[in-house]
Amino acid sequence: MATEKAFLEIEGGERVPCLYNPSQVALARSNLWNGDARPGRGVPRLTYGGALPGVMAVQLFFDTTHDGTAVTRHTGKVVALMDVDAALPGTDETTGNARPPYVTLHWGDLHSFKAVITQLDLVFTYFSTTGTPLRATMDLVLRQYEPSHAFGPQNPTSGTPRPHRVHRVQAGETLDRIAARYYGDATRWRALAGANGIEDPLDLR
């Protein structure tokens, strides 16, 4: 079980943290093979028809019984990811060219392919005496958005997401503080050092 918290990264960089890590992540891939049956013939030879997008299934668990606040303030952020976002690049409402954002699941060293949520099943399982939902499970089905090498054979650094954020170092900052800010884990300063070719973590430019 990973000690780091899983989170969904939304297109554009915003993060939606998972209150609890999932117990499992299921992945399915399929290829299309075609074979035309003909009268009086035996089993046809198949021809490759192409790859289909991968499908990932994950169940998330939400629980706010410790503070009594509505669990919907967390589940609602995920539900909203199925709505069209007019701020995304390429959106043209006059032609109907609009879509929800893609997301990427991150959990420790696991980084999924970019995917769109195709199905969401939310069940509230526990309520306060006043009817406030306090506990919920959410089943997500995510469909691969574009070609990716996620979940394939990787070297120790190939699973890292493509860089998409730039940080300008300020006076007095250290790598561990920067790692704590962006990863929530100060011990990951070595990943920053390696990715940026920094030999001396105490001598930042």
For each residue, the residues with C-beta under 8 A, 3 or more apart:
1: 21
2: 6 21 107 108 109 110
3: 108
4: 107 108 184 185
5: 17 18 21 107 184
6: 2 17 18 21 22 105 106 107 108
7: 15 16 17 18 105 106 107
8: 15 16 18 78 81 103 104 105 106
9: 13 14 15 103 104 105 106 161
10: 13 14 15 16 81 101 103
11: 85 88 101 102 103 114
12: 88 101
13: 9 10 164 165
14: 9 10
15: 7 8 9 10
16: 7 8 10 77 78 81
17: 5 6 7
18: 5 6 7 8 21 22 60
19: 60 61 62 63 64 74
20: 60 61 62 63
21: 1 2 5 6 18 107
22: 6 18 25 58 59 60 61 107
23: 59
24: 58 59
25: 22 56 57 58 105 107 110 112
26: 56 57 58
27: 54 55 56 57 151
28: 54 55 56 57
29: 51 52 54 55
30: 51 52
31: 48 49 50 51 52
32: 48 49 50 51 52
33: 46 47 48 49
34: 46 47 49
35: 43 44 45 46 47
36: 44
37: 41 44
38: 41 44
39:
40:
41: 37 38 44
42:
43: 35
44: 35 36 37 38 41
45: 35
46: 33 34 35
47: 33 34 35
48: 31 32 33
49: 31 32 33 34
50: 31 32
51: 29 30 31 32
52: 29 30 31 32
53: 143 144 145
54: 27 28 29 113 115 143 144 148 151
55: 27 28 29 141 142 143 144
56: 25 26 27 28 105 112 113 115 141 142 143 144
57: 25 26 27 28 139 140 141 142
58: 22 24 25 26 105 139 140 142
59: 22 23 24 137 138 139 140
60: 18 19 20 22 78 137 138 140
61: 19 20 22 136 137 138
62: 19 20 71 74 75 135 136 137 138
63: 19 20 66 71 126 134 135 136
64: 19 67 68 69 70 71 73 74 134 135
65: 68 126 134 135
66: 63
67: 64
68: 64 65 128 132 134
69: 64 73 132
70: 64 73 132 133 134
71: 62 63 64 74 75 124 133 134 135 136
72: 75 76 133
73: 64 69 70 76 77
74: 19 62 64 71 77 78
75: 62 71 72 78 79 122 136 138
76: 72 73 79 80
77: 16 73 74 80 81
78: 8 16 60 74 75 81 117 120 138 140
79: 75 76 82 120 122
80: 76 77 83
81: 8 10 16 77 78 100 101 103 117
82: 79 100 117 120
83: 80 100
84: 98 99 100
85: 11 88 91 98 99 100 101
86: 91 93 98
87: 91
88: 11 12 85 91 98 99 101
89:
90: 97
91: 85 86 87 88 97 98 99
92: 95 96 97 98
93: 86 96 97 98
94:
95: 92
96: 92 93
97: 90 91 92 93
98: 84 85 86 88 91 92 93
99: 84 85 88 91 116
100: 81 82 83 84 85 116 117
101: 10 11 12 81 85 88
102: 11 114 115 116 145
103: 8 9 10 11 81 114 115 116 117 142
104: 8 9 111 112 113 114 115 161
105: 6 7 8 9 25 56 58 110 111 112 115 142
106: 6 7 8 9 110 111 112 161
107: 2 4 5 6 7 21 22 25 110
108: 2 3 4 6
109: 2 159
110: 2 25 105 106 107 159
111: 104 105 106 150 159 160 161
112: 25 56 104 105 106 115 142 150 151
113: 54 56 104 144 145 146 148 150 151
114: 11 102 103 104 144 145 146 148
115: 54 56 102 103 104 105 112 142 143 144 145
116: 99 100 102 103 142 143 145
117: 78 81 82 100 103 120 140 141 142
118: 141 142 143
119: 139 140 141
120: 78 79 82 117 138 139 140 141
121: 138 139
122: 75 79 136 137 138
123: 136 137 138
124: 71 127 133 135 136
125: 135 136 137
126: 63 65 133 134 135
127: 124 131 132 133 134
128: 68 131 132 134
129:
130:
131: 127 128
132: 68 69 70 127 128
133: 70 71 72 124 126 127 136
134: 63 64 65 68 70 71 126 127 128
135: 62 63 64 65 71 124 125 126
136: 61 62 63 71 75 122 123 124 125 133
137: 59 60 61 62 122 123 125
138: 59 60 61 62 75 78 120 121 122 123
139: 57 58 59 119 120 121
140: 57 58 59 60 78 117 119 120
141: 55 56 57 117 118 119 120
142: 55 56 57 58 103 105 112 115 116 117 118
143: 53 54 55 56 115 116 118
144: 53 54 55 56 113 114 115 148
145: 53 102 113 114 115 116
146: 113 114
147:
148: 54 113 114 144
149: 152 154 158
150: 111 112 113 159
151: 27 54 112 113
152: 149
153:
154: 149 158 159
155: 158
156:
157: 160 194 195
158: 149 154 155
159: 109 110 111 150 154
160: 111 157 191 195
161: 9 104 106 111 164
162:
163: 195
164: 13 161
165: 13 182
166:
167: 178 182
168:
169: 173 178 204 205
170: 173
171:
172:
173: 169 170 177 178 204
174: 177 178 189 201 202 204
175: 178 179 189 192 193 198 201 204
176: 179 180 186 187 189 201
177: 173 174 180 181 186
178: 167 169 173 174 175 181 182 189 192
179: 175 176 182 183 185 186 187 188 189 191 192
180: 176 177 183 184 185 186
181: 177 178
182: 165 167 178 179
183: 179 180 188 191
184: 4 5 180
185: 4 179 180 188
186: 176 177 179 180 189
187: 176 179 190
188: 179 183 185 191 192
189: 174 175 176 178 179 186 192 193 201
190: 187 193 194
191: 160 179 183 188 194 195
192: 175 178 179 188 189 195 196 198
193: 175 189 190 196 198 199 201
194: 157 190 191 197 198
195: 157 160 163 191 192
196: 192 193
197: 194
198: 175 192 193 194 201 204
199: 193
200: 203
201: 174 175 176 189 193 198 204
202: 174
203: 200
204: 169 173 174 175 198 201
205: 169
